Amino acid sequence: MIATQILETNQEKIKFEEFYHKYRKLLYYVANEILQNEEDAKDAVSEAFVSIAKNFSKIDDIDDPRSKGFAVVIVRNISLNMLKQRNRTTSFDDYPEYQNIESESNTEMEVVEKAEFDRILSEVLYLPEKLRDVLYLNVVMEYSPSEISELLGISSAAVYKRIQRAKKMLIERLEENE
């Protein structure tokens, strides 16, 4: 696999292969739903795994829902870029939502924090997908705008603008629903 050549240690390569086997079918499904072409979907998945390998050091736990969300965001954006190159249009509303990140609450404060987190997350899901993706990568995965720019194949200026718009829309939605 070409992507494993990017990784430095055998331990990283083994972990990456586990990651690959765990998510390859999901990524293929996402790519094929967007591209509606098996060969293009395979190309998108391959490109996504190369991109993931370049940033694999940031993935601590391959079973973490954030890792799954990260992989889906990458393959979705690669697929949409491929689709754009073919000069087709698509609807962003047809693709899977992010997994809800669950955490166990042991104290009253954690319960309150989780309720607030769930409220914010539910509002985030109403954001347009392009804005949701950059916000997810920036806030949840803690990627810098320049890293997001590289991952999604868009300019840094576009990333900054999307983050700004996402935060503005999120604040407006939260204020409306208080």
C-alpha positions in Angstrom: 0.0 0.0 0.0 1.5 3.3 -1.1 0.1 5.2 2.0 2.2 3.1 4.4 5.4 4.2 2.7 4.7 7.7 4.2 4.8 6.3 7.7 8.1 6.0 9.5 7.9 3.2 12.1 6.6 -0.4 11.9 4.2 0.4 14.7 2.7 3.3 12.7 2.4 1.0 9.7 0.6 -1.7 11.7 -1.8 0.8 13.3 -2.4 2.4 9.9 -3.2 -1.0 8.3 -5.7 -1.6 11.2 -7.2 1.8 10.5 -7.4 1.0 6.8 -9.2 -2.3 7.3 -11.6 -0.8 9.8 -12.7 2.1 7.6 -12.0 1.3 3.9 -15.5 0.0 3.2 -17.1 3.0 4.9 -14.9 5.4 2.9 -15.6 3.5 -0.3 -19.4 3.8 0.4 -19.1 7.5 1.1 -17.0 8.1 -2.1 -19.3 6.0 -4.3 -22.4 7.7 -3.0 -20.9 11.0 -4.1 -19.2 10.0 -7.3 -21.6 7.2 -8.5 -18.6 5.5 -10.2 -16.7 2.5 -8.7 -13.3 3.4 -10.2 -13.5 7.0 -9.2 -14.6 6.0 -5.7 -11.6 3.7 -5.4 -9.3 6.5 -6.5 -10.9 8.8 -4.0 -10.4 6.3 -1.2 -6.8 5.8 -2.2 -6.1 9.5 -2.2 -7.9 9.8 1.1 -5.7 7.2 2.7 -2.6 8.9 1.5 -3.8 12.2 3.0 -4.7 10.4 6.2 -1.2 8.7 6.3 0.4 12.2 6.0 -1.5 13.2 9.2 -1.6 9.9 10.9 0.4 11.0 13.9 -2.6 13.0 15.1 -4.8 9.9 15.4 -4.4 8.4 18.8 -7.2 5.8 18.9 -8.4 4.3 15.6 -11.7 3.3 17.4 -12.4 6.9 18.5 -15.5 8.3 16.7 -13.4 11.4 15.9 -11.0 9.3 13.9 -14.0 7.9 11.9 -15.4 11.4 11.4 -11.9 12.7 10.3 -11.6 9.9 7.6 -15.2 10.6 6.3 -14.5 14.3 6.1 -11.3 13.7 4.1 -12.9 11.2 1.6 -16.0 13.3 1.2 -14.0 16.4 0.3 -11.7 14.5 -2.1 -14.8 13.0 -3.7 -16.5 16.4 -4.0 -13.4 17.9 -5.5 -13.3 15.1 -8.0 -16.9 15.6 -8.8 -16.3 19.4 -9.2 -13.5 18.6 -11.6 -16.0 16.6 -13.7 -18.2 19.7 -13.8 -21.1 18.1 -12.1 -23.3 19.4 -9.4 -24.3 17.7 -6.2 -26.4 18.3 -3.1 -24.6 18.4 0.1 -27.7 17.2 2.0 -27.5 13.6 0.9 -24.5 12.4 2.9 -24.1 10.9 6.4 -24.0 13.1 9.5 -21.2 13.0 12.0 -21.3 10.5 14.7 -22.4 11.9 18.0 -19.4 11.8 20.3 -20.6 10.2 23.6 -18.9 10.6 26.9 -19.8 9.1 30.3 -20.9 11.5 33.0 -20.0 10.8 36.6 -20.6 14.2 38.3 -23.3 16.7 38.2 -21.0 19.2 36.5 -20.1 16.7 33.8 -23.9 16.1 33.2 -24.4 19.9 32.7 -21.3 20.1 30.5 -22.5 17.2 28.4 -26.0 18.7 28.1 -24.5 21.9 26.8 -22.1 20.0 24.5 -25.1 18.0 23.1 -27.1 21.2 22.6 -24.2 22.8 20.7 -23.6 19.7 18.7 -27.2 19.5 17.7 -27.0 23.0 16.4 -23.7 22.3 14.6 -25.5 19.6 12.6 -27.8 22.2 11.1 -24.8 24.1 9.6 -24.1 23.6 5.9 -21.8 20.7 5.4 -18.8 22.8 4.1 -18.9 24.8 7.3 -19.5 21.8 9.5 -16.4 20.0 8.1 -14.0 22.8 8.7 -15.4 23.4 12.2 -15.1 19.7 13.0 -11.5 19.6 11.8 -10.6 22.8 13.6 -12.4 22.4 16.9 -12.7 18.6 17.4 -9.6 17.3 15.6 -7.6 20.5 16.5 -6.2 21.0 13.1 -4.8 24.4 12.2 -6.4 26.3 9.3 -3.3 25.7 7.2 -3.5 21.9 7.9 -7.2 22.0 7.0 -6.3 23.8 3.8 -3.9 21.1 2.8 -6.3 18.3 3.8 -9.3 19.7 1.9 -7.5 21.1 -1.0 -8.8 24.6 -0.5 -7.0 27.9 0.2 -6.2 29.0 3.7 -8.4 32.1 3.2 -11.3 29.8 2.3 -10.7 27.8 5.5 -10.6 31.0 7.7 -13.8 32.3 6.0 -15.6 29.0 6.5 -14.6 28.9 10.2 -15.7 32.5 10.7 -19.1 31.8 9.0 -19.6 28.6 10.9 -19.0 30.3 14.2 -21.3 33.2 13.3 -24.1 30.8 12.2 -23.7 28.7 15.2 -23.9 31.6 17.6 -27.0 32.9 15.8 -28.7 29.5 16.0 -27.8 29.1 19.7 -29.2 32.6 20.5 -32.4 31.9 18.5 -33.0 28.6 20.4 -32.3 29.8 23.9 
